[in-house]
Each structure stands twice: as C-alpha cells, then as structure tokens.
Amino acid sequence: MIDHESRDRQPILWAISDLHTGHTGNKPVTESLYPASPDDWLIVAGDVGERTDEIRWALDLLRKRFAKVIWVP
C-alpha cells in the first residue's frame, strides 16, 4: 500500500532558538526534537550552549535527524 499523503508532503522548515543545553532540564528537550519527515530542515537560532562541547553535541545530534540544520548564533 502506498501512503500518498507522506509521498506528496512537502518538507517543513522548523525553527527553534536558545536551547541552552548546559542548563538543567534543557538537554532532554533537545533530545526530544525530531522532524516530521527526514526531508525537514531546522533553523537553530541563538544560544545552543555555553561551551563548545555543548554546542557540538546539540548540532551533531540534530544533524543526524534533520535533512539540513542551519545554525544562526
């Protein structure tokens, strides 16, 4: 059976800002972000983390899930 709805669906451009993954409780929020389709893009704006390792962790995770991740610091 062919799922015409998902086949004809256009990719979505999502946006989120100020993840602050180093703050208590924010890392699980980042881990919960998934696209509706593997073709979806994500704009990540603002502060992702306070340290380089936090920024790298978050962007690496999101890059594995979304077709394209655009970071606007």
PDB file of N, H, CA, C and O in Angstrom:
ATOM      1  N   MET A   1       0.841  -1.178   0.000  1.00  0.00           N
ATOM      2  CA  MET A   1       0.000   0.000   0.000  1.00  0.00           C
ATOM      3  C   MET A   1       0.890   1.246   0.000  1.00  0.00           C
ATOM      4  O   MET A   1       1.852   1.327   0.764  1.00  0.00           O
ATOM      5  N   ILE A   2       0.572   2.195  -0.842  1.00  0.00           N
ATOM      6  H   ILE A   2      -0.209   2.129  -1.463  1.00  0.00           H
ATOM      7  CA  ILE A   2       1.342   3.439  -0.941  1.00  0.00           C
ATOM      8  C   ILE A   2       0.687   4.503  -0.077  1.00  0.00           C
ATOM      9  O   ILE A   2      -0.521   4.727  -0.154  1.00  0.00           O
ATOM     10  N   ASP A   3       1.490   5.148   0.737  1.00  0.00           N
ATOM     11  H   ASP A   3       2.472   4.966   0.799  1.00  0.00           H
ATOM     12  CA  ASP A   3       0.999   6.244   1.573  1.00  0.00           C
ATOM     13  C   ASP A   3       1.134   7.541   0.782  1.00  0.00           C
ATOM     14  O   ASP A   3       2.170   8.205   0.834  1.00  0.00           O
ATOM     15  N   HIS A   4       0.079   7.897   0.049  1.00  0.00           N
ATOM     16  H   HIS A   4      -0.763   7.358   0.007  1.00  0.00           H
ATOM     17  CA  HIS A   4       0.122   9.085  -0.814  1.00  0.00           C
ATOM     18  C   HIS A   4       0.323  10.365  -0.026  1.00  0.00           C
ATOM     19  O   HIS A   4       0.962  11.301  -0.507  1.00  0.00           O
ATOM     20  N   GLU A   5      -0.219  10.411   1.181  1.00  0.00           N
ATOM     21  H   GLU A   5      -0.738   9.651   1.572  1.00  0.00           H
ATOM     22  CA  GLU A   5      -0.099  11.634   1.986  1.00  0.00           C
ATOM     23  C   GLU A   5       1.361  11.953   2.295  1.00  0.00           C
ATOM     24  O   GLU A   5       1.782  13.099   2.141  1.00  0.00           O
ATOM     25  N   SER A   6       2.140  10.966   2.728  1.00  0.00           N
ATOM     26  H   SER A   6       1.799  10.034   2.853  1.00  0.00           H
ATOM     27  CA  SER A   6       3.537  11.230   3.069  1.00  0.00           C
ATOM     28  C   SER A   6       4.389  11.410   1.810  1.00  0.00           C
ATOM     29  O   SER A   6       5.356  12.172   1.823  1.00  0.00           O
ATOM     30  N   ARG A   7       4.039  10.719   0.732  1.00  0.00           N
ATOM     31  H   ARG A   7       3.254  10.100   0.722  1.00  0.00           H
ATOM     32  CA  ARG A   7       4.811  10.847  -0.501  1.00  0.00           C
ATOM     33  C   ARG A   7       4.653  12.237  -1.110  1.00  0.00           C
ATOM     34  O   ARG A   7       5.608  12.776  -1.669  1.00  0.00           O
ATOM     35  N   ASP A   8       3.471  12.819  -1.012  1.00  0.00           N
ATOM     36  H   ASP A   8       2.695  12.381  -0.558  1.00  0.00           H
ATOM     37  CA  ASP A   8       3.197  14.118  -1.608  1.00  0.00           C
ATOM     38  C   ASP A   8       3.468  15.280  -0.656  1.00  0.00           C
ATOM     39  O   ASP A   8       3.322  16.441  -1.039  1.00  0.00           O
ATOM     40  N   ARG A   9       3.853  14.984   0.554  1.00  0.00           N
ATOM     41  H   ARG A   9       3.972  14.041   0.866  1.00  0.00           H
ATOM     42  CA  ARG A   9       4.060  16.022   1.558  1.00  0.00           C
ATOM     43  C   ARG A   9       5.319  16.820   1.280  1.00  0.00           C
ATOM     44  O   ARG A   9       6.358  16.249   0.948  1.00  0.00           O
ATOM     45  N   GLN A  10       5.235  18.120   1.411  1.00  0.00           N
ATOM     46  H   GLN A  10       4.391  18.583   1.680  1.00  0.00           H
ATOM     47  CA  GLN A  10       6.388  18.997   1.240  1.00  0.00           C
ATOM     48  C   GLN A  10       7.207  19.017   2.539  1.00  0.00           C
ATOM     49  O   GLN A  10       6.645  18.899   3.628  1.00  0.00           O
ATOM     50  N   PRO A  11       8.518  19.164   2.424  1.00  0.00           N
ATOM     51  CA  PRO A  11       9.334  19.288   3.637  1.00  0.00           C
ATOM     52  C   PRO A  11       8.924  20.518   4.445  1.00  0.00           C
ATOM     53  O   PRO A  11       8.428  21.502   3.897  1.00  0.00           O
ATOM     54  N   ILE A  12       9.140  20.441   5.738  1.00  0.00           N
ATOM     55  H   ILE A  12       9.543  19.642   6.183  1.00  0.00           H
ATOM     56  CA  ILE A  12       8.816  21.543   6.647  1.00  0.00           C
ATOM     57  C   ILE A  12      10.115  22.201   7.087  1.00  0.00           C
ATOM     58  O   ILE A  12      11.113  21.523   7.330  1.00  0.00           O
ATOM     59  N   LEU A  13      10.096  23.523   7.186  1.00  0.00           N
ATOM     60  H   LEU A  13       9.285  24.074   6.988  1.00  0.00           H
ATOM     61  CA  LEU A  13      11.209  24.275   7.741  1.00  0.00           C
ATOM     62  C   LEU A  13      10.840  24.638   9.174  1.00  0.00           C
ATOM     63  O   LEU A  13       9.973  25.481   9.408  1.00  0.00           O
ATOM     64  N   TRP A  14      11.508  23.994  10.133  1.00  0.00           N
ATOM     65  H   TRP A  14      12.211  23.309   9.943  1.00  0.00           H
ATOM     66  CA  TRP A  14      11.274  24.224  11.548  1.00  0.00           C
ATOM     67  C   TRP A  14      12.275  25.262  12.051  1.00  0.00           C
ATOM     68  O   TRP A  14      13.320  25.473  11.435  1.00  0.00           O
ATOM     69  N   ALA A  15      11.955  25.902  13.158  1.00  0.00           N
ATOM     70  H   ALA A  15      11.106  25.731  13.658  1.00  0.00           H
ATOM     71  CA  ALA A  15      12.894  26.842  13.775  1.00  0.00           C
ATOM     72  C   ALA A  15      12.762  26.756  15.293  1.00  0.00           C
ATOM     73  O   ALA A  15      11.667  26.598  15.832  1.00  0.00           O
ATOM     74  N   ILE A  16      13.900  26.863  15.962  1.00  0.00           N
ATOM     75  H   ILE A  16      14.790  26.991  15.524  1.00  0.00           H
ATOM     76  CA  ILE A  16      13.937  26.858  17.420  1.00  0.00           C
ATOM     77  C   ILE A  16      15.076  27.776  17.843  1.00  0.00           C
ATOM     78  O   ILE A  16      16.032  27.976  17.094  1.00  0.00           O
ATOM     79  N   SER A  17      14.970  28.331  19.042  1.00  0.00           N
ATOM     80  H   SER A  17      14.193  28.168  19.650  1.00  0.00           H
ATOM     81  CA  SER A  17      16.046  29.218  19.487  1.00  0.00           C
ATOM     82  C   SER A  17      16.375  28.989  20.951  1.00  0.00           C
ATOM     83  O   SER A  17      15.572  28.473  21.729  1.00  0.00           O
ATOM     84  N   ASP A  18      17.595  29.396  21.292  1.00  0.00           N
ATOM     85  H   ASP A  18      18.247  29.814  20.660  1.00  0.00           H
ATOM     86  CA  ASP A  18      18.074  29.424  22.675  1.00  0.00           C
ATOM     87  C   ASP A  18      17.880  28.104  23.413  1.00  0.00           C
ATOM     88  O   ASP A  18      17.182  28.033  24.424  1.00  0.00           O
ATOM     89  N   LEU A  19      18.514  27.063  22.882  1.00  0.00           N
ATOM     90  H   LEU A  19      19.081  27.121  22.060  1.00  0.00           H
ATOM     91  CA  LEU A  19      18.422  25.735  23.505  1.00  0.00           C
ATOM     92  C   LEU A  19      19.125  25.669  24.861  1.00  0.00           C
ATOM     93  O   LEU A  19      18.664  24.954  25.750  1.00  0.00           O
ATOM     94  N   HIS A  20      20.215  26.387  25.039  1.00  0.00           N
ATOM     95  H   HIS A  20      20.590  26.968  24.317  1.00  0.00           H
ATOM     96  CA  HIS A  20      20.969  26.406  26.302  1.00  0.00           C
ATOM     97  C   HIS A  20      21.108  25.001  26.886  1.00  0.00           C
ATOM     98  O   HIS A  20      20.655  24.734  27.999  1.00  0.00           O
ATOM     99  N   THR A  21      21.735  24.113  26.129  1.00  0.00           N
ATOM    100  H   THR A  21      22.103  24.330  25.224  1.00  0.00           H
ATOM    101  CA  THR A  21      21.812  22.706  26.531  1.00  0.00           C
ATOM    102  C   THR A  21      22.586  22.466  27.824  1.00  0.00           C
ATOM    103  O   THR A  21      22.462  21.394  28.416  1.00  0.00           O
ATOM    104  N   GLY A  22      23.370  23.422  28.272  1.00  0.00           N
ATOM    105  H   GLY A  22      23.471  24.293  27.792  1.00  0.00           H
ATOM    106  CA  GLY A  22      24.097  23.270  29.527  1.00  0.00           C
ATOM    107  C   GLY A  22      23.251  23.528  30.755  1.00  0.00           C
ATOM    108  O   GLY A  22      23.671  23.202  31.865  1.00  0.00           O
ATOM    109  N   HIS A  23      22.084  24.096  30.591  1.00  0.00           N
ATOM    110  H   HIS A  23      21.743  24.361  29.689  1.00  0.00           H
ATOM    111  CA  HIS A  23      21.210  24.385  31.730  1.00  0.00           C
ATOM    112  C   HIS A  23      20.395  23.146  32.098  1.00  0.00           C
ATOM    113  O   HIS A  23      19.988  22.378  31.226  1.00  0.00           O
ATOM    114  N   THR A  24      20.169  22.967  33.359  1.00  0.00           N
ATOM    115  H   THR A  24      20.499  23.591  34.067  1.00  0.00           H
ATOM    116  CA  THR A  24      19.423  21.816  33.868  1.00  0.00           C
ATOM    117  C   THR A  24      18.067  21.702  33.178  1.00  0.00           C
ATOM    118  O   THR A  24      17.305  22.667  33.121  1.00  0.00           O
ATOM    119  N   GLY A  25      17.780  20.528  32.662  1.00  0.00           N
ATOM    120  H   GLY A  25      18.399  19.744  32.708  1.00  0.00           H
ATOM    121  CA  GLY A  25      16.482  20.266  32.048  1.00  0.00           C
ATOM    122  C   GLY A  25      16.393  20.573  30.566  1.00  0.00           C
ATOM    123  O   GLY A  25      15.431  20.164  29.915  1.00  0.00           O
ATOM    124  N   ASN A  26      17.368  21.282  30.011  1.00  0.00           N
ATOM    125  H   ASN A  26      18.150  21.614  30.539  1.00  0.00           H
ATOM    126  CA  ASN A  26      17.273  21.654  28.600  1.00  0.00           C
ATOM    127  C   ASN A  26      17.817  20.585  27.648  1.00  0.00           C
ATOM    128  O   ASN A  26      17.382  20.508  26.499  1.00  0.00           O
ATOM    129  N   LYS A  27      18.745  19.773  28.102  1.00  0.00           N
ATOM    130  H   LYS A  27      19.099  19.835  29.035  1.00  0.00           H
ATOM    131  CA  LYS A  27      19.297  18.724  27.245  1.00  0.00           C
ATOM    132  C   LYS A  27      18.212  17.722  26.810  1.00  0.00           C
ATOM    133  O   LYS A  27      18.176  17.347  25.638  1.00  0.00           O
ATOM    134  N   PRO A  28      17.330  17.279  27.718  1.00  0.00           N
ATOM    135  CA  PRO A  28      16.254  16.371  27.285  1.00  0.00           C
ATOM    136  C   PRO A  28      15.308  17.009  26.267  1.00  0.00           C
ATOM    137  O   PRO A  28      14.742  16.310  25.427  1.00  0.00           O
ATOM    138  N   VAL A  29      15.138  18.306  26.336  1.00  0.00           N
ATOM    139  H   VAL A  29      15.598  18.873  27.019  1.00  0.00           H
ATOM    140  CA  VAL A  29      14.299  18.994  25.345  1.00  0.00           C
ATOM    141  C   VAL A  29      14.950  18.874  23.973  1.00  0.00           C
ATOM    142  O   VAL A  29      14.275  18.584  22.985  1.00  0.00           O
ATOM    143  N   THR A  30      16.251  19.097  23.910  1.00  0.00           N
ATOM    144  H   THR A  30      16.799  19.333  24.713  1.00  0.00           H
ATOM    145  CA  THR A  30      16.971  18.964  22.643  1.00  0.00           C
ATOM    146  C   THR A  30      16.896  17.523  22.145  1.00  0.00           C
ATOM    147  O   THR A  30      16.712  17.290  20.950  1.00  0.00           O
ATOM    148  N   GLU A  31      17.037  16.567  23.040  1.00  0.00           N
ATOM    149  H   GLU A  31      17.187  16.756  24.010  1.00  0.00           H
ATOM    150  CA  GLU A  31      16.972  15.150  22.654  1.00  0.00           C
ATOM    151  C   GLU A  31      15.593  14.757  22.146  1.00  0.00           C
ATOM    152  O   GLU A  31      15.463  13.753  21.446  1.00  0.00           O
ATOM    153  N   SER A  32      14.572  15.515  22.478  1.00  0.00           N
ATOM    154  H   SER A  32      14.678  16.331  23.046  1.00  0.00           H
ATOM    155  CA  SER A  32      13.205  15.179  22.068  1.00  0.00           C
ATOM    156  C   SER A  32      12.832  15.746  20.696  1.00  0.00           C
ATOM    157  O   SER A  32      11.730  15.493  20.208  1.00  0.00           O
ATOM    158  N   LEU A  33      13.721  16.501  20.074  1.00  0.00           N
ATOM    159  H   LEU A  33      14.616  16.707  20.471  1.00  0.00           H
ATOM    160  CA  LEU A  33      13.407  17.134  18.787  1.00  0.00           C
ATOM    161  C   LEU A  33      13.607  16.153  17.637  1.00  0.00           C
ATOM    162  O   LEU A  33      14.706  15.642  17.424  1.00  0.00           O
ATOM    163  N   TYR A  34      12.534  15.899  16.904  1.00  0.00           N
ATOM    164  H   TYR A  34      11.641  16.315  17.077  1.00  0.00           H
ATOM    165  CA  TYR A  34      12.558  15.034  15.735  1.00  0.00           C
ATOM    166  C   TYR A  34      11.771  15.690  14.612  1.00  0.00           C
ATOM    167  O   TYR A  34      10.782  16.378  14.865  1.00  0.00           O
ATOM    168  N   PRO A  35      12.202  15.485  13.375  1.00  0.00           N
ATOM    169  CA  PRO A  35      11.428  16.020  12.248  1.00  0.00           C
ATOM    170  C   PRO A  35      10.178  15.183  12.004  1.00  0.00           C
ATOM    171  O   PRO A  35      10.091  14.033  12.435  1.00  0.00           O
ATOM    172  N   ALA A  36       9.219  15.771  11.312  1.00  0.00           N
ATOM    173  H   ALA A  36       9.289  16.705  10.962  1.00  0.00           H
ATOM    174  CA  ALA A  36       8.024  15.023  10.904  1.00  0.00           C
ATOM    175  C   ALA A  36       8.367  14.120   9.719  1.00  0.00           C
ATOM    176  O   ALA A  36       7.695  13.117   9.477  1.00  0.00           O
ATOM    177  N   SER A  37       9.418  14.485   8.986  1.00  0.00           N
ATOM    178  H   SER A  37       9.963  15.299   9.182  1.00  0.00           H
ATOM    179  CA  SER A  37       9.873  13.735   7.821  1.00  0.00           C
ATOM    180  C   SER A  37      11.386  13.870   7.734  1.00  0.00           C
ATOM    181  O   SER A  37      11.930  14.881   8.179  1.00  0.00           O
ATOM    182  N   PRO A  38      12.079  12.893   7.180  1.00  0.00           N
ATOM    183  CA  PRO A  38      13.532  13.010   7.053  1.00  0.00           C
ATOM    184  C   PRO A  38      13.969  14.133   6.107  1.00  0.00           C
ATOM    185  O   PRO A  38      15.151  14.475   6.062  1.00  0.00           O
ATOM    186  N   ASP A  39      13.033  14.706   5.358  1.00  0.00           N
ATOM    187  H   ASP A  39      12.073  14.428   5.395  1.00  0.00           H
ATOM    188  CA  ASP A  39      13.349  15.809   4.445  1.00  0.00           C
ATOM    189  C   ASP A  39      13.238  17.177   5.109  1.00  0.00           C
ATOM    190  O   ASP A  39      13.572  18.184   4.484  1.00  0.00           O
ATOM    191  N   ASP A  40      12.782  17.242   6.340  1.00  0.00           N
ATOM    192  H   ASP A  40      12.510  16.424   6.848  1.00  0.00           H
ATOM    193  CA  ASP A  40      12.587  18.519   7.032  1.00  0.00           C
ATOM    194  C   ASP A  40      13.915  19.186   7.382  1.00  0.00           C
ATOM    195  O   ASP A  40      14.915  18.516   7.642  1.00  0.00           O
ATOM    196  N   TRP A  41      13.902  20.503   7.384  1.00  0.00           N
ATOM    197  H   TRP A  41      13.089  21.047   7.174  1.00  0.00           H
ATOM    198  CA  TRP A  41      15.058  21.320   7.755  1.00  0.00           C
ATOM    199  C   TRP A  41      14.795  21.957   9.102  1.00  0.00           C
ATOM    200  O   TRP A  41      13.645  22.097   9.518  1.00  0.00           O
ATOM    201  N   LEU A  42      15.876  22.348   9.792  1.00  0.00           N
ATOM    202  H   LEU A  42      16.810  22.234   9.454  1.00  0.00           H
ATOM    203  CA  LEU A  42      15.762  23.009  11.093  1.00  0.00           C
ATOM    204  C   LEU A  42      16.700  24.208  11.159  1.00  0.00           C
ATOM    205  O   LEU A  42      17.890  24.098  10.863  1.00  0.00           O
ATOM    206  N   ILE A  43      16.150  25.356  11.553  1.00  0.00           N
ATOM    207  H   ILE A  43      15.183  25.446  11.793  1.00  0.00           H
ATOM    208  CA  ILE A  43      16.956  26.534  11.859  1.00  0.00           C
ATOM    209  C   ILE A  43      17.120  26.577  13.373  1.00  0.00           C
ATOM    210  O   ILE A  43      16.134  26.566  14.110  1.00  0.00           O
ATOM    211  N   VAL A  44      18.356  26.626  13.830  1.00  0.00           N
ATOM    212  H   VAL A  44      19.157  26.634  13.231  1.00  0.00           H
ATOM    213  CA  VAL A  44      18.666  26.736  15.253  1.00  0.00           C
ATOM    214  C   VAL A  44      19.259  28.132  15.462  1.00  0.00           C
ATOM    215  O   VAL A  44      20.349  28.428  14.972  1.00  0.00           O
ATOM    216  N   ALA A  45      18.549  28.972  16.180  1.00  0.00           N
ATOM    217  H   ALA A  45      17.663  28.732  16.577  1.00  0.00           H
ATOM    218  CA  ALA A  45      18.986  30.349  16.383  1.00  0.00           C
ATOM    219  C   ALA A  45      19.390  30.568  17.840  1.00  0.00           C
ATOM    220  O   ALA A  45      18.915  29.882  18.744  1.00  0.00           O
ATOM    221  N   GLY A  46      20.263  31.525  18.038  1.00  0.00           N
ATOM    222  H   GLY A  46      20.649  32.083  17.303  1.00  0.00           H
ATOM    223  CA  GLY A  46      20.625  31.929  19.393  1.00  0.00           C
ATOM    224  C   GLY A  46      21.596  30.990  20.068  1.00  0.00           C
ATOM    225  O   GLY A  46      22.378  30.299  19.415  1.00  0.00           O
ATOM    226  N   ASP A  47      21.534  30.977  21.387  1.00  0.00           N
ATOM    227  H   ASP A  47      20.900  31.539  21.918  1.00  0.00           H
ATOM    228  CA  ASP A  47      22.484  30.224  22.214  1.00  0.00           C
ATOM    229  C   ASP A  47      22.118  28.750  22.270  1.00  0.00           C
ATOM    230  O   ASP A  47      21.078  28.375  22.811  1.00  0.00           O
ATOM    231  N   VAL A  48      22.985  27.920  21.705  1.00  0.00           N
ATOM    232  H   VAL A  48      23.830  28.225  21.265  1.00  0.00           H
ATOM    233  CA  VAL A  48      22.803  26.472  21.762  1.00  0.00           C
ATOM    234  C   VAL A  48      23.360  25.941  23.069  1.00  0.00           C
ATOM    235  O   VAL A  48      22.763  25.063  23.693  1.00  0.00           O
ATOM    236  N   GLY A  49      24.486  26.461  23.480  1.00  0.00           N
ATOM    237  H   GLY A  49      24.971  27.174  22.974  1.00  0.00           H
ATOM    238  CA  GLY A  49      25.138  26.062  24.720  1.00  0.00           C
ATOM    239  C   GLY A  49      26.153  27.113  25.107  1.00  0.00           C
ATOM    240  O   GLY A  49      26.454  28.023  24.335  1.00  0.00           O
ATOM    241  N   GLU A  50      26.669  26.979  26.295  1.00  0.00           N
ATOM    242  H   GLU A  50      26.424  26.240  26.922  1.00  0.00           H
ATOM    243  CA  GLU A  50      27.654  27.937  26.788  1.00  0.00           C
ATOM    244  C   GLU A  50      29.089  27.498  26.498  1.00  0.00           C
ATOM    245  O   GLU A  50      30.010  28.314  26.495  1.00  0.00           O
ATOM    246  N   ARG A  51      29.265  26.201  26.254  1.00  0.00           N
ATOM    247  H   ARG A  51      28.517  25.537  26.256  1.00  0.00           H
ATOM    248  CA  ARG A  51      30.594  25.661  25.974  1.00  0.00           C
ATOM    249  C   ARG A  51      30.605  25.023  24.583  1.00  0.00           C
ATOM    250  O   ARG A  51      29.565  24.621  24.062  1.00  0.00           O
ATOM    251  N   THR A  52      31.774  24.939  24.006  1.00  0.00           N
ATOM    252  H   THR A  52      32.619  25.265  24.429  1.00  0.00           H
ATOM    253  CA  THR A  52      31.921  24.373  22.667  1.00  0.00           C
ATOM    254  C   THR A  52      31.418  22.938  22.605  1.00  0.00           C
ATOM    255  O   THR A  52      30.768  22.560  21.630  1.00  0.00           O
ATOM    256  N   ASP A  53      31.702  22.133  23.620  1.00  0.00           N
ATOM    257  H   ASP A  53      32.229  22.440  24.412  1.00  0.00           H
ATOM    258  CA  ASP A  53      31.262  20.733  23.599  1.00  0.00           C
ATOM    259  C   ASP A  53      29.738  20.624  23.636  1.00  0.00           C
ATOM    260  O   ASP A  53      29.179  19.702  23.042  1.00  0.00           O
ATOM    261  N   GLU A  54      29.065  21.533  24.314  1.00  0.00           N
ATOM    262  H   GLU A  54      29.519  22.282  24.796  1.00  0.00           H
ATOM    263  CA  GLU A  54      27.594  21.527  24.342  1.00  0.00           C
ATOM    264  C   GLU A  54      27.020  21.882  22.971  1.00  0.00           C
ATOM    265  O   GLU A  54      26.055  21.272  22.512  1.00  0.00           O
ATOM    266  N   ILE A  55      27.621  22.864  22.337  1.00  0.00           N
ATOM    267  H   ILE A  55      28.406  23.360  22.710  1.00  0.00           H
ATOM    268  CA  ILE A  55      27.179  23.278  21.003  1.00  0.00           C
ATOM    269  C   ILE A  55      27.389  22.139  20.008  1.00  0.00           C
ATOM    270  O   ILE A  55      26.493  21.807  19.231  1.00  0.00           O
ATOM    271  N   ARG A  56      28.567  21.553  20.041  1.00  0.00           N
ATOM    272  H   ARG A  56      29.294  21.822  20.672  1.00  0.00           H
ATOM    273  CA  ARG A  56      28.886  20.444  19.129  1.00  0.00           C
ATOM    274  C   ARG A  56      27.932  19.274  19.345  1.00  0.00           C
ATOM    275  O   ARG A  56      27.425  18.703  18.379  1.00  0.00           O
ATOM    276  N   TRP A  57      27.684  18.912  20.603  1.00  0.00           N
ATOM    277  H   TRP A  57      28.096  19.375  21.387  1.00  0.00           H
ATOM    278  CA  TRP A  57      26.780  17.801  20.907  1.00  0.00           C
ATOM    279  C   TRP A  57      25.394  18.043  20.302  1.00  0.00           C
ATOM    280  O   TRP A  57      24.846  17.174  19.625  1.00  0.00           O
ATOM    281  N   ALA A  58      24.836  19.222  20.550  1.00  0.00           N
ATOM    282  H   ALA A  58      25.282  19.928  21.100  1.00  0.00           H
ATOM    283  CA  ALA A  58      23.479  19.519  20.087  1.00  0.00           C
ATOM    284  C   ALA A  58      23.397  19.547  18.564  1.00  0.00           C
ATOM    285  O   ALA A  58      22.485  18.959  17.982  1.00  0.00           O
ATOM    286  N   LEU A  59      24.333  20.220  17.920  1.00  0.00           N
ATOM    287  H   LEU A  59      25.073  20.698  18.392  1.00  0.00           H
ATOM    288  CA  LEU A  59      24.275  20.323  16.462  1.00  0.00           C
ATOM    289  C   LEU A  59      24.535  18.975  15.797  1.00  0.00           C
ATOM    290  O   LEU A  59      23.915  18.668  14.779  1.00  0.00           O
ATOM    291  N   ASP A  60      25.429  18.171  16.341  1.00  0.00           N
ATOM    292  H   ASP A  60      25.933  18.421  17.168  1.00  0.00           H
ATOM    293  CA  ASP A  60      25.661  16.823  15.805  1.00  0.00           C
ATOM    294  C   ASP A  60      24.401  15.968  15.916  1.00  0.00           C
ATOM    295  O   ASP A  60      24.028  15.275  14.969  1.00  0.00           O
ATOM    296  N   LEU A  61      23.753  16.022  17.071  1.00  0.00           N
ATOM    297  H   LEU A  61      24.056  16.585  17.840  1.00  0.00           H
ATOM    298  CA  LEU A  61      22.520  15.256  17.277  1.00  0.00           C
ATOM    299  C   LEU A  61      21.451  15.670  16.263  1.00  0.00           C
ATOM    300  O   LEU A  61      20.833  14.818  15.625  1.00  0.00           O
ATOM    301  N   LEU A  62      21.242  16.952  16.120  1.00  0.00           N
ATOM    302  H   LEU A  62      21.744  17.644  16.638  1.00  0.00           H
ATOM    303  CA  LEU A  62      20.188  17.451  15.232  1.00  0.00           C
ATOM    304  C   LEU A  62      20.520  17.194  13.767  1.00  0.00           C
ATOM    305  O   LEU A  62      19.621  16.931  12.968  1.00  0.00           O
ATOM    306  N   ARG A  63      21.800  17.267  13.403  1.00  0.00           N
ATOM    307  H   ARG A  63      22.531  17.481  14.051  1.00  0.00           H
ATOM    308  CA  ARG A  63      22.210  16.982  12.017  1.00  0.00           C
ATOM    309  C   ARG A  63      21.907  15.544  11.622  1.00  0.00           C
ATOM    310  O   ARG A  63      21.645  15.268  10.451  1.00  0.00           O
ATOM    311  N   LYS A  64      21.939  14.632  12.574  1.00  0.00           N
ATOM    312  H   LYS A  64      22.152  14.856  13.525  1.00  0.00           H
ATOM    313  CA  LYS A  64      21.636  13.231  12.280  1.00  0.00           C
ATOM    314  C   LYS A  64      20.146  13.016  12.026  1.00  0.00           C
ATOM    315  O   LYS A  64      19.761  12.020  11.413  1.00  0.00           O
ATOM    316  N   ARG A  65      19.307  13.939  12.490  1.00  0.00           N
ATOM    317  H   ARG A  65      19.619  14.748  12.988  1.00  0.00           H
ATOM    318  CA  ARG A  65      17.863  13.765  12.413  1.00  0.00           C
ATOM    319  C   ARG A  65      17.206  14.563  11.287  1.00  0.00           C
ATOM    320  O   ARG A  65      16.236  14.104  10.683  1.00  0.00           O
ATOM    321  N   PHE A  66      17.727  15.738  11.009  1.00  0.00           N
ATOM    322  H   PHE A  66      18.515  16.111  11.500  1.00  0.00           H
ATOM    323  CA  PHE A  66      17.114  16.635  10.020  1.00  0.00           C
ATOM    324  C   PHE A  66      17.940  16.623   8.734  1.00  0.00           C
ATOM    325  O   PHE A  66      19.151  16.408   8.766  1.00  0.00           O
ATOM    326  N   ALA A  67      17.275  16.855   7.609  1.00  0.00           N
ATOM    327  H   ALA A  67      16.291  17.030   7.583  1.00  0.00           H
ATOM    328  CA  ALA A  67      17.969  16.878   6.313  1.00  0.00           C
ATOM    329  C   ALA A  67      19.012  17.981   6.276  1.00  0.00           C
ATOM    330  O   ALA A  67      20.084  17.804   5.697  1.00  0.00           O
ATOM    331  N   LYS A  68      18.713  19.101   6.880  1.00  0.00           N
ATOM    332  H   LYS A  68      17.842  19.245   7.351  1.00  0.00           H
ATOM    333  CA  LYS A  68      19.642  20.234   6.921  1.00  0.00           C
ATOM    334  C   LYS A  68      19.407  20.976   8.220  1.00  0.00           C
ATOM    335  O   LYS A  68      18.265  21.207   8.618  1.00  0.00           O
ATOM    336  N   VAL A  69      20.503  21.351   8.884  1.00  0.00           N
ATOM    337  H   VAL A  69      21.430  21.163   8.561  1.00  0.00           H
ATOM    338  CA  VAL A  69      20.438  22.174  10.096  1.00  0.00           C
ATOM    339  C   VAL A  69      21.226  23.446   9.825  1.00  0.00           C
ATOM    340  O   VAL A  69      22.388  23.399   9.419  1.00  0.00           O
ATOM    341  N   ILE A  70      20.581  24.576  10.053  1.00  0.00           N
ATOM    342  H   ILE A  70      19.637  24.614  10.382  1.00  0.00           H
ATOM    343  CA  ILE A  70      21.205  25.877   9.854  1.00  0.00           C
ATOM    344  C   ILE A  70      21.309  26.546  11.213  1.00  0.00           C
ATOM    345  O   ILE A  70      20.294  26.793  11.865  1.00  0.00           O
ATOM    346  N   TRP A  71      22.522  26.841  11.641  1.00  0.00           N
ATOM    347  H   TRP A  71      23.346  26.641  11.111  1.00  0.00           H
ATOM    348  CA  TRP A  71      22.730  27.487  12.942  1.00  0.00           C
ATOM    349  C   TRP A  71      22.991  28.968  12.726  1.00  0.00           C
ATOM    350  O   TRP A  71      23.880  29.354  11.966  1.00  0.00           O
ATOM    351  N   VAL A  72      22.214  29.778  13.397  1.00  0.00           N
ATOM    352  H   VAL A  72      21.492  29.465  14.014  1.00  0.00           H
ATOM    353  CA  VAL A  72      22.369  31.231  13.364  1.00  0.00           C
ATOM    354  C   VAL A  72      22.660  31.667  14.794  1.00  0.00           C
ATOM    355  O   VAL A  72      21.732  31.863  15.580  1.00  0.00           O
ATOM    356  N   PRO A  73      23.962  31.825  15.149  1.00  0.00           N
ATOM    357  CA  PRO A  73      24.310  32.140  16.543  1.00  0.00           C
ATOM    358  C   PRO A  73      23.759  33.476  17.026  1.00  0.00           C
ATOM    359  O   PRO A  73      23.981  33.857  18.175  1.00  0.00           O
TER     360      PRO A  73
END
